[in-house]
Amino acid sequence: MKVVRSLWVACLAAALLTFAWAGDDGPLQSWGSITKFHLDVPLKTAQAVTSLGSLDFHNFSLALYPTDSSGTNGTVPGDPSKGLPVLVNLNHGLYAGRDAAAGPIEFDLIKSDLVRLPKAPGQALELVNGVLYSGSNKENCTGIVQIFELKGGQLLLTDQISYDCRGGGSAVYNPQKRRLAIQSARYAAGDPKCCPSLFDKVEFKMDGESMKPTNVQLQQQ
């Protein structure tokens, strides 16, 4: 039986988070226009969660963590210095509204997948894949993958990956290889907004305990 709505991310915990932003050992790492944010944020739900499969992520309150105030080039808009997320209350996989820091936004949930990994708690993680539109005319397209785990009865948001989803940017998980492949748009001089000719690419090798970047292909501009 699905939990109809699991609302209210733990805002107090989010408010108290402080991050050493950049660097190879910090929680925020970037490869070109691809960013991975290691979070491990505990979340509150309206009902006790017994399994990841019981959650209905199409009717869920997501916390999107800002990575740059502009929201351009595959970043999540908001104020990164405060560590406060943009809350998106999904209704049938959709949200449209306004955030004080991010401005007008729209979020569309593409898919939610329960994936089996040997070192994950309960040997399972949930990959939630969606698209965030931001900017005055919602011209920015940021792909977002959030990763959830259930550990000792506590729901955790462990990681957030963001990328530029214009013109073919994508996130695809291969269950056989246990790899999450991210492709993020980059623009060469003269490219129209609709059609980037370049892409940054990273594959994350996953075992449920770590995410190791591999097959990194970055465009020089």
Secondary structure by P-SEA (a helix, b strand, c coil): cccccccccaaaaaaacccccccccccccccccbbbbbcbbbbbccccccccccccccbbbbbbbbcccccccccccccccccccccccccccbbbbcccccccbbbbbccccccccccccccbbbbbbbbbbbcccccbbbbbbbbbbbccccccccbbbbccccccccccccccccbbbbbbbbbccccccccccbbbbbbbbbcccbbbbcbbbbbcc
